[in-house]
């Protein structure tokens, strides 16, 4: 019936959206984040601060993003400019890279 069709349409839209957005984008504004935040998926955030460990952390989380495509949305944030975000995840200060999931 109609309810089943709406569920199938919603699933198709989610499938398409998760595969057309960049896999692990570095975002700095709320407007850039909206398409990801609007998906009905948990959001994982990688907080980087420009250290030498950032490359390793990004590569590791990129592998996770590929594995969980369509199930979790992954974002990269600047730990220095997004202080309020990593605090919301309860992450300790001065320990970056860090990872949070909501």
Phi, psi and omega in degrees: 000194183296318180300316178296319180296320178295320177298316179296319178296316180297319179294320179295319178296316178298316180300312181296314182298319182290341181258353178256341176276149176305144186292317182220072185282150170264114185242146181234348181236161178297322180297321178293328183280337187308313180301329180280317180293332181284344178291144180280056183226155170298151180245124177256132181239129174258121180259120182244154181230015178086015180275171180293340179282348183300321182297313179297315181297316180297318180296319180295313181289329176298319176297319177296319180298321177295317182294324184256020178307128180088354180242330179219139175265134181246136179227152172249134180232151175279118183297329182288319184268348181244044182308314182297328182289313181289333175294322178299330179276357180074023181281142182287147178291153175062023177235081183233150004292151177227162185223133178226151181228131177224000000 
